[in-house]
Amino acid sequence: MKKIFLFMVACVCFSICAHAQLVQSSSLVVTKRAMSPVQKGFQSDLRLGVTFGNIGEYIAPEITYTAGYRFGNTFYLGAGAGLIVNACSKMDKSCFEKEINNSEKKHWYLPSAMVTVPVFAHMRVYFLNRRVSPFLDTTGGVMFTSQGRFVYGEYRDLTFTYPRNMGFATLSLGVGYRVDDQKTIYFLFGGKIYGVSALEADDGDFFNPYTITSSKPLSIGARVGAGIYMTVGFVF
């Protein structure tokens, strides 16, 4: 009798466990439904990023917004604008760097503006139609700001203004996570090139703009800086 009772108890426990396992498996089937394909249409992109440049102490956080069109699963094209803050913007010698290139032209980098407004085109190519997908991301445009003013000379009595609107471009690899059929969060890591204004001279000896006189005029040119570019963003 005792053996029969124990056998019945075991059967009941087995039935309860089997039922619980079936319910759990059914829930997993429901929650793990396949993601639907990305639909064509309008998309917005909001990102926070930072650039660590190789000229001066160029550390530039930024926020940008892009509006564009998603052409199915693989391609996105848009245009955007934003705000960039340059950590090195003081008229200080610490913001200058010397360099001699192959043509023996000497130059000093001029500090860029503290705040610039980037306006750009934006393109993205996705590699997979999955919840987690790598992609290639690129932007290109112009950083708009006011003219710069530089005071120089042996007695700091000479001044000139110079343009600070400069082009830029980024190329990055990213990975995105689709929260649902419309929203994606992502991370980008890549590179950025950007224009920088510079004083130039063809003298045999390197000049110091703080010791020259008005009899030694300066010329303004543009140089190219490069840096590491990182962002986190949200597509909706």
Secondary structure, 3 states (H helix, E strand, C coil): CHHHHHHHHHHHHHHHHHHHHHHHHHHHHHHCCCCCCCCCEEEEEEEEEEEEECCCCCEEEEEEEEEEEEECCCEEEEEEEEEEECCCCCCCHHHCCEEECCCCCEEEECCCCCEEEEEEEEEEEECCCCCEEEEEEEEEEEEECCCEEEEECCCCCEEEEECCCEEEEEEEEEEEEECCCCCEEEEEEEEEEEEEEEEEECCCCCCCCCCCCCCCCCEEEEEEEEEEEEEEEEEC
